[in-house]
């Protein structure tokens, strides 16, 4: 796994292996107090990343006839992360009830699989139009869908922040794993964000800013965070903007240790880390492999 940017700490010299086959984007917005929420979101990301890298690699070798099996496996991975958070919380009274939203986009060009639980969101921006691909798992959204609340009243409803479906939490009901598959085209932009952004900015505003950003995704992210903070900024804001492309790179494997001096391509990585074979004929540049110190540690106003 080549880390482009992250808001989570990564231990020095952590071995990260992976093939340049796709992109993995994840937003997890923790709940249950600062420390417990951070742990819940970290546990979910760790569980999903490890399982996707080590267990889901096989799908990339398969045809579309097995796609239903793959989608079922994605749902199962989310349920496993849910169970692990509950198990972690059971052993510590201070962490009881901790949970996290989880919105994940797994891109293997031109396919994108969006896996979701909670009220973080994934959008697809195409030709200036911003389409929400996920459903908010809030009581307010349920009321709108059942006709008990008008759509224009949803954002201001007292039920808009009440989640009925998250990883962890009370664990009183079974997790519902929402999965959606999209086919991407050149020029598409994918946006993942926490509700700290969408509470203040409409989908029309998001589409306009991304379309006018000229592909400078880092600046777009900071611009969006700044607008949310200026509009009130009562919650943490997490934003990921990605312009996926068909790079044509296949089966290329690298060993990259963050914080260490090892930056090399490898032909035969340990079998326990990957079941694919690498092609080291064209190693990436050093600049391309260094994670960008981009994600803000805290995006609260001030």
N, C-alpha and C positions, 0 to 999 in steps of 0.2 A: 504494500500500500504506500503510495507516494502522497504525503500529506501536503496539500496546497495551503490550507489555513485552518486553524482550529482555535476555539476559545477554551479548550480543555488542556490541562497540563499533560505533557508527555515526558516520561522519564528519560534522562540522558542515556544514550546508547541502547535505546529500545530497538530491537530488531523488527523491522517492518518489511514484509515481502509482498509482492503482488505483480500481476501482469498488467500491461497497459491495454486493457480490454474495455474498460468502461469507466463510469464516474459514479460516485456514491455521495449524495448530499443528504445531510440529516440535521433537523432542528428538533431539540428536545427541551421543553420548557418545564422545569421542575416545580413542584409544589410541596407544601408541608413545612414551610420555614426555610430560611436561606441554606443552612447546612444540609438538611434532609433533602430539599429539592435538588441541590447540586449533586448529592450522592445518587438520588434516584435517576436523574438524567444521565449521569456518568455511567452508572451500571447498565442502563438500557443501551447506550451507544457502544459500550465495550462488548456487550453480549451480541448485538446485531452485527458489528463489524467483524468480530471473530468468526461468527457462523457464516456470514456471507462470503468471507474470504476463503474459509477452509471447507465449507460444505456445499455452497451453492455454485462453486466454480464449474461443476459438471454441466450445468445448464447451457453454458456458452458453447458447448460442443454439440448440442442437440438441435433438432429442427422444431418447427412451430407446432407439430403434432403433440409435443410434450408440454406446451405452454400452460395448460390447465394444471398439470402437476406442479409446475414451478410456482404458479400463483398460490396454490394450496400450501406449498412449502414456505412462501413468504408470510402467509397468515400464521402458520405454525411458529415461525421464528418470533413473531410479535408476541404470541401467547407465551413462548418460552421466556422472553424478556420480562413480561408481566409477572410470571411465576417467580422469576429470580428476585425481582424487586420485593415481592411479598415475603419471600424467604429471608431476604436481608433485613427487612423491617421487623420481622417476627423476633429477631434476636436482640433488638434494642428498643427499649420503651420510648426513647426520645425520637425514634424514627418511625413509630407506628403511624400508618396512614400516609406515609410519603408516597409520592407518585410523580408522573411526568406525562406530558403530551409527547407524541412522537409523530413526526412527519418526515418521510424518507422518500427520496427519488433515486432510483437505481437505473442508470442510463447505459444501455448497450446499443449503440447506434444501429438503426434509427428508433429502436424501441425504448420507451421509458415506463417503468413500473413505479407507481406512487403508492406507498404503504402508509396508513394513517390511523391515528386514534387521538382524539382531543380537539382542541380549537386552534392549534397552529395551522398554517395553511400552505398549500402549494398552488402556484399560479403558472399558467402558460401564456406568454406574451407573443402574439403572432400578428405581424402587420399592424402594430399599434393597438390591437385589441387584447385586453387582459382578461383571461378566463380562469375562474376559480375551479380547480380540479378536485378539491376535497370538500367534505361536508363538516361544518362545525358540530361537534358532538356536545351541544349545550341544550339545556331545557328550553331556552328561547327559540332555538331553531326547530325543536320538536313541536313547540306550540305553533310556529308559523306553518309547518308542514301539515299540521292537523287542523288548521283553520282557526285556532284559538287566539292568534296574534297576527296583526297585519305586518307585512314585510318591513314597512317603513318604521315600525315601532320596535323592531328587534334589537337594534343597536343600543337603545336607551332602556330596554327592559331590565328589571332587576334580576331576571333569569339568564341574562346574556353571559354572565361569568360563572354560571353553575354547570359544571361538567358532569355528564352521566357516564362517560366512557374515557378512561385513562389507563395507562400502565401503572400498576400498583394501586394506590389509594386504599379504600376500605377492603377491597377484594370480595365484596358481597355479591357481585354479579360477574358473569363471564365476560371477558374482554371481547369486543367486536372489532375485528381487524378489517379495515376498509382497504381494498386494493383496486387500483385503476390502471389500465394500460393505455398508453398513447403512442402514436407514431409521429416522430419529429421530422421536421424539414429544415433545410438550411435557413438560418436567420431567426429561428425560434430562440426565445430566452426563457429560462426557468427561474422562478422566484420562490424561495421558501422563507417563511418568516413566522415569528411568534405573534400572539394577539396584541402585543404591545405596539406593533406597527399598524395592524388593520383596524384597531380601535379608533384610530385618528385619520387614516388615509383611505379613500375609496379606491376601488379597483380601477376606475377611470384615471385617477391621479397616478396610481402605480404604473399603468400602461403608458401614460404620457412621459413620466420621468425616465422610465427605462428606454423608451423609444428615442428620446432626445439625448440620452446619455452617450451615444456614439460608441457603445461597446466598452467603455471604461467602467467595468463592473465594480471595481473598488470604490471609485468616486460615487457611483450610483448608490452603493450600500450606505456610505457615509451621509450622502444627501438625504436618503430616506430616513435614516435614524435621526438626523438633525431636524427634519420636518416633524417627525412624531414627537420629539422632545419639545419643540417649539409650540406644538398644539396642546400640550398638557403633560405628556411624558410621565404618567403615573406608574408605569410598569417598565420592566426591562425590555429592551428591544433587540431581537436577533434577526439578521437579514442575510440571506445567501442569494446571490445573483449569478447565474451560469449561462453562458452561451455555448451549448454543446455543439460539436462539429464532428463530422466523419473524418478522422485523421488517417484512416487506412492502416493504423498501427495494429498489429496482431501478434500475440504470443511472445511479447518481449518482456523479459523478467529482470528485475533489479534488486539488489540488496542496498538498503539505505538506512543508516543509523543516525537518528536525530541526536545532535549534540556531540557526536563523535567525528572521527576523521574519515570513516569509511564511506565512500561514495563510488561504487563501482558496479558495472554490469556483471552478472554471473550466468553461466551456462547451465549449471547443475545445482540449484538450491536444495536444501534439505527436503527430503520427501514429506516430512511432517508439516512443512509450511506451505507447500503448493504441490498440486498433482499435475502441473503443466510443465512443458519444456520451454526453455528460454532461447532467444536468439540475441546474442550479444554483439552482433555485427555493427550496430549503430547505437551506442550508449547515449543517453541524454546528456545535455550540457549540465554543468554544475549549477548554474543559475536556475535552471528549470527544476532542479531537485530540492532546492532549499525552500522550506516552508516560509511563506510570507507572514510576517508579524502584523497581521491585518485586523483580526477580530478584536474588538474592544473588550477589555475585561469587564467593564461596567458602563452601560450606556444610559444610566439614569441621568436626568437633567442635572447640570452642575458638575 
